[in-house]
């Protein structure tokens, strides 16, 4: 099969022909029809993830069709349209047995622990636990973002943030996760404040229903702008970017008894940022992390998509070829452009 392969961290990947994978007894091989280009893929390429072993094929958010299943797989068969969370759970550890597969202690992750979806085929372990059937009405390019950005935002807004109609939701960072959170928050009846430094992303946020937008590149006091716009602070705030400044602004912009949800990864020297803990204590704030979403929680989200209340296809930006994904990956820091970039030609 053809795949994007890198043999050294930070060096330009190449298009290579590599052996087709075979399914493990509990797993499945998926023929990839679309895969998103995500910032986490760049982290893998740069060597920020300790699980990545060279040579490596990146890619972790995809949609496709089951090509082959292992002998122990019971719930899925060849030919079914599927996606999967970026966390592939083991199904057997205490967290999995309690229903919290998103924090499985023995998890695998395509594009990190093993070769990913920047290829014609990708392997998913423990397929019965991790695969999700897709409705026929959902296009593969739109479904590709579900496995990471969209489901991460859904869990952050709905399960962790517990956003209710009429509440103020602040979203710091309007990339793929942030724009998904804007859409989901609006669908939940929240009044959304979108914050970013890129006016193109803020335009997209407004088109998705954001009630207020804040240009963090021109506003000196981002948290103050959120407090003013919401009349006292957001009820729920999400750091969808992952930076010490967005983390601090998200917390400081909350009203009393508010909830901060940290979604964006802080890596390297930024992994343990200063947190305004005085505000957390004085305002009795809730500070939560959010790490993807379990496969069994997809059904409520897919029902909202089928009803038309959520439209992930509106988040699409460019569709590109496998060859073009090399430049999209390596040039991400120069600005990927608005919307989600998806590989659709392999």
VMD Tcl script that draws the C-alpha trace (Angstrom):
set ca {
  {0.00 0.00 0.00}
  {1.01 3.66 -0.41}
  {1.65 5.59 2.78}
  {3.25 8.73 4.16}
  {6.42 7.54 5.90}
  {8.97 9.42 7.96}
  {12.24 7.86 9.08}
  {13.60 10.71 11.21}
  {11.73 13.12 13.42}
  {11.35 16.54 11.85}
  {12.61 15.46 8.43}
  {10.32 15.68 5.43}
  {8.26 12.48 5.05}
  {8.01 10.66 1.74}
  {5.37 8.66 -0.09}
  {6.43 5.01 0.18}
  {5.10 1.61 -0.78}
  {4.88 -0.54 2.35}
  {3.34 -3.97 3.02}
  {-0.41 -4.20 3.45}
  {-1.30 -4.87 7.11}
  {-3.04 -8.00 8.39}
  {-5.61 -7.87 11.20}
  {-4.67 -9.19 14.63}
  {-7.12 -11.79 16.02}
  {-9.11 -9.09 17.88}
  {-8.63 -6.34 15.32}
  {-9.62 -5.13 11.89}
  {-8.02 -3.62 8.81}
  {-9.84 -0.52 7.56}
  {-9.60 0.78 4.02}
  {-9.18 4.50 4.57}
  {-11.47 6.70 2.50}
  {-10.63 9.97 4.27}
  {-8.26 11.08 7.00}
  {-7.85 14.47 8.68}
  {-4.59 16.37 9.03}
  {-4.45 17.21 12.73}
  {-2.00 19.14 14.89}
  {-1.41 15.96 16.88}
  {-0.03 14.36 13.70}
  {2.55 17.13 13.62}
  {3.46 16.39 17.24}
  {4.07 12.75 16.25}
  {6.24 13.81 13.31}
  {8.25 16.21 15.50}
  {8.99 13.47 18.05}
  {6.87 14.91 20.86}
  {5.15 11.59 21.59}
  {7.25 8.93 23.34}
  {5.20 6.08 21.84}
  {6.20 6.80 18.23}
  {8.85 4.42 16.88}
  {10.66 5.00 13.59}
  {10.00 4.51 10.75}
  {6.44 5.68 11.17}
  {3.18 6.41 9.34}
  {1.13 9.22 11.00}
  {-2.64 9.76 11.00}
  {-5.29 9.05 13.61}
  {-8.65 10.53 12.56}
  {-10.19 8.64 9.69}
  {-13.27 7.09 8.15}
  {-13.41 4.13 5.85}
  {-14.69 0.65 5.15}
  {-13.83 -2.58 6.94}
  {-11.60 -4.62 4.64}
  {-10.84 -7.61 6.88}
  {-11.43 -8.65 10.49}
  {-9.55 -10.99 12.81}
  {-10.92 -14.36 13.82}
  {-12.13 -13.12 17.24}
  {-14.13 -10.13 15.96}
  {-17.88 -10.67 16.28}
  {-19.62 -7.31 15.84}
  {-18.20 -6.13 12.51}
  {-17.73 -7.55 9.03}
  {-16.03 -6.59 5.78}
  {-17.78 -3.85 3.83}
  {-19.20 -1.84 6.74}
  {-18.52 1.94 6.84}
  {-16.80 2.80 10.13}
  {-14.74 5.21 12.11}
  {-13.04 4.90 15.52}
  {-11.95 7.08 18.43}
  {-8.27 8.00 18.40}
  {-7.99 6.05 21.67}
  {-8.35 2.35 20.95}
  {-9.30 0.80 24.28}
  {-8.34 -2.65 25.50}
  {-11.85 -3.38 26.80}
  {-10.56 -5.27 29.84}
  {-8.90 -2.85 32.28}
  {-10.86 -1.33 35.21}
  {-11.42 1.92 33.33}
  {-12.80 0.11 30.29}
  {-15.06 -2.07 32.41}
  {-16.47 1.07 34.04}
  {-17.26 2.59 30.63}
  {-14.36 5.07 30.59}
  {-12.51 3.67 27.59}
  {-11.15 7.12 26.73}
  {-8.67 6.79 29.61}
  {-7.87 3.09 29.08}
  {-4.61 2.23 30.81}
  {-3.63 -0.18 28.01}
  {-4.78 1.92 25.07}
  {-3.34 1.94 21.57}
  {-3.54 4.87 19.18}
  {-3.17 4.61 15.41}
  {-0.60 7.11 14.25}
  {1.20 6.94 17.60}
  {1.55 3.47 19.11}
  {1.38 1.90 15.64}
  {1.15 2.99 12.01}
  {-1.71 5.33 11.26}
  {-4.16 6.41 8.58}
  {-1.99 8.43 6.18}
  {-2.16 5.27 4.10}
  {-4.56 3.11 2.15}
  {-5.12 0.81 5.16}
  {-4.98 1.19 8.94}
  {-5.26 -1.38 11.74}
  {-7.62 -0.93 14.69}
  {-7.08 -3.18 17.71}
  {-9.97 -4.63 19.74}
  {-12.38 -3.82 16.94}
  {-15.51 -4.92 18.80}
  {-14.81 -2.28 21.46}
  {-13.53 0.52 19.25}
  {-15.17 0.57 15.84}
  {-18.23 2.73 15.25}
  {-20.66 2.16 12.38}
  {-21.35 5.24 10.31}
  {-24.79 6.24 9.02}
  {-25.11 6.01 5.24}
  {-25.95 9.71 5.08}
  {-22.59 10.83 6.52}
  {-19.87 11.48 3.96}
  {-16.43 10.00 4.59}
  {-14.69 13.39 4.43}
  {-17.00 14.78 7.13}
  {-16.78 11.59 9.18}
  {-12.97 11.72 9.17}
  {-12.96 14.51 11.75}
  {-15.18 12.60 14.18}
  {-12.43 10.33 15.52}
  {-10.47 13.16 17.09}
  {-11.55 16.77 16.82}
  {-15.32 16.53 16.76}
  {-15.73 13.80 19.38}
  {-13.15 15.48 21.61}
  {-15.21 18.65 21.45}
  {-18.46 16.76 21.98}
  {-17.22 15.14 25.17}
  {-15.69 18.40 26.39}
  {-18.89 20.39 25.87}
  {-21.57 17.78 26.66}
  {-20.06 15.22 29.04}
  {-17.41 17.24 30.88}
  {-18.65 20.81 30.58}
  {-22.33 19.79 30.89}
  {-23.36 22.90 29.00}
  {-27.03 23.81 29.35}
  {-29.29 26.05 27.24}
  {-28.77 29.74 27.93}
  {-25.34 29.33 29.51}
  {-22.28 31.19 28.29}
  {-19.61 28.95 26.71}
  {-16.19 30.41 25.93}
  {-14.01 28.59 23.40}
  {-10.35 29.59 23.38}
  {-8.80 28.63 20.05}
  {-10.87 28.11 16.89}
  {-9.01 25.34 15.14}
  {-10.69 22.01 14.43}
  {-11.53 21.22 18.06}
  {-12.56 24.77 18.85}
  {-14.84 25.20 15.85}
  {-16.40 21.82 16.64}
  {-17.01 23.03 20.19}
  {-18.62 26.21 18.85}
  {-21.02 24.18 16.69}
  {-21.83 21.71 19.47}
  {-22.28 24.44 22.05}
  {-24.70 26.32 19.80}
  {-26.64 23.11 19.14}
  {-26.88 22.64 22.91}
  {-28.46 26.08 23.26}
  {-25.44 27.86 24.74}
  {-24.40 31.41 23.96}
  {-20.91 30.95 22.57}
  {-17.93 33.30 22.78}
  {-15.22 32.31 20.29}
  {-11.64 33.51 20.82}
  {-8.80 33.33 18.30}
  {-6.05 35.41 16.70}
  {-7.11 34.59 13.12}
  {-10.02 36.59 11.73}
  {-10.75 33.83 9.20}
  {-11.35 31.37 12.02}
  {-13.51 33.90 13.83}
  {-15.54 34.38 10.65}
  {-16.12 30.62 10.58}
  {-17.10 30.67 14.25}
  {-19.67 33.39 13.57}
  {-21.07 31.41 10.64}
  {-21.48 28.43 13.01}
  {-23.51 30.49 15.46}
  {-21.04 32.15 17.85}
  {-22.81 35.04 19.57}
  {-19.58 36.92 20.32}
  {-16.07 36.74 18.88}
  {-12.89 38.05 20.49}
  {-9.71 38.74 18.51}
  {-7.03 37.74 21.00}
  {-4.37 39.36 18.84}
  {-5.81 42.84 19.31}
  {-7.58 42.64 22.68}
  {-5.19 43.26 25.53}
  {-7.25 41.50 28.22}
  {-8.87 38.41 26.73}
  {-10.35 37.16 30.01}
  {-11.72 40.62 30.72}
  {-13.37 40.71 27.31}
  {-15.06 37.37 28.03}
  {-16.25 38.57 31.44}
  {-17.64 41.76 29.92}
  {-19.37 40.03 27.00}
  {-20.99 37.41 29.25}
  {-22.02 39.78 32.01}
  {-19.82 38.28 34.72}
  {-17.92 35.41 33.14}
  {-18.50 32.24 31.19}
  {-20.33 29.33 32.81}
  {-18.10 26.89 30.93}
  {-14.81 27.62 29.22}
  {-12.70 25.37 27.01}
  {-9.03 25.72 26.14}
  {-9.10 24.07 22.73}
  {-5.61 25.23 21.75}
  {-3.30 24.17 24.55}
  {-1.05 27.07 25.61}
  {-0.23 28.60 29.01}
  {-1.96 31.84 27.98}
  {-5.17 30.22 26.70}
  {-5.30 27.98 29.77}
  {-4.97 30.93 32.14}
  {-7.41 33.08 30.15}
  {-9.96 30.26 30.10}
  {-9.87 29.93 33.88}
  {-9.76 33.66 34.63}
  {-12.70 34.34 32.31}
  {-15.07 32.11 34.29}
  {-17.84 33.27 36.57}
  {-18.10 31.89 40.09}
  {-18.75 28.14 40.21}
  {-17.80 27.89 36.54}
  {-16.11 24.99 34.77}
  {-12.83 24.99 32.85}
  {-12.20 22.08 30.48}
  {-8.66 21.57 29.23}
  {-8.66 19.93 25.80}
  {-5.61 21.30 24.01}
  {-2.36 19.53 24.77}
  {0.45 21.43 26.45}
  {3.74 19.79 25.56}
  {7.44 20.11 26.31}
  {8.32 23.09 28.48}
  {4.65 24.15 28.48}
  {3.34 20.86 29.85}
  {2.92 22.21 33.40}
  {1.84 25.83 33.06}
  {1.17 28.28 35.89}
  {-2.50 28.03 36.85}
  {-4.41 30.87 38.62}
  {-5.22 28.61 41.54}
  {-6.18 31.57 43.72}
  {-9.10 32.15 41.36}
  {-9.93 28.42 41.29}
  {-10.22 28.40 45.09}
  {-11.94 31.76 45.57}
  {-14.54 31.13 42.85}
  {-14.87 27.39 43.55}
  {-14.16 26.58 39.94}
  {-14.16 23.09 38.44}
  {-11.01 22.29 36.44}
  {-11.32 19.20 34.26}
  {-9.40 17.44 31.53}
  {-10.99 15.87 28.48}
  {-9.34 13.15 26.40}
  {-11.30 12.06 23.36}
  {-14.51 10.06 23.71}
  {-15.57 6.45 24.10}
  {-16.96 4.55 21.12}
  {-20.17 3.78 23.01}
  {-20.88 7.53 23.36}
  {-20.96 8.13 19.59}
  {-24.62 7.21 19.25}
  {-26.10 10.44 20.76}
  {-23.71 12.51 18.65}
  {-24.53 10.58 15.45}
  {-28.24 11.00 16.14}
  {-27.76 14.77 16.29}
  {-25.82 14.61 13.02}
  {-28.53 12.55 11.34}
  {-31.17 15.01 12.56}
  {-29.26 17.92 11.02}
  {-28.65 19.71 14.33}
  {-24.92 19.02 13.99}
  {-23.30 19.35 10.58}
  {-19.60 18.42 10.71}
  {-19.31 18.90 6.95}
  {-19.49 22.64 7.59}
  {-16.09 22.41 9.26}
  {-14.38 21.11 6.14}
  {-11.71 23.26 4.55}
  {-9.53 21.68 1.87}
  {-9.62 18.15 0.53}
  {-6.18 17.02 -0.64}
  {-4.23 14.06 -1.99}
  {-1.87 11.81 -0.06}
  {1.05 13.55 -1.78}
  {-0.23 16.97 -0.70}
  {-0.57 15.77 2.90}
  {3.22 15.88 3.26}
  {3.23 19.66 2.78}
  {0.07 20.05 4.87}
  {1.75 18.23 7.74}
  {5.15 19.89 7.59}
  {3.75 23.36 6.87}
  {1.08 23.35 9.55}
  {2.82 25.97 11.70}
  {2.68 28.40 8.77}
  {-1.11 28.26 8.92}
  {-3.31 25.45 7.56}
  {-6.07 27.81 6.47}
  {-9.63 27.85 7.77}
  {-11.49 24.61 8.32}
  {-10.35 21.01 8.57}
  {-7.93 19.67 5.93}
  {-8.81 16.12 4.86}
  {-6.97 13.63 2.64}
  {-9.44 11.97 0.27}
  {-7.20 10.62 -2.53}
  {-4.79 7.79 -1.76}
}
mol new
graphics top color blue
foreach p $ca { graphics top sphere $p radius 0.5 }
foreach p [lrange $ca 0 end-1] q [lrange $ca 1 end] { graphics top cylinder $p $q radius 0.2 }
display resetview
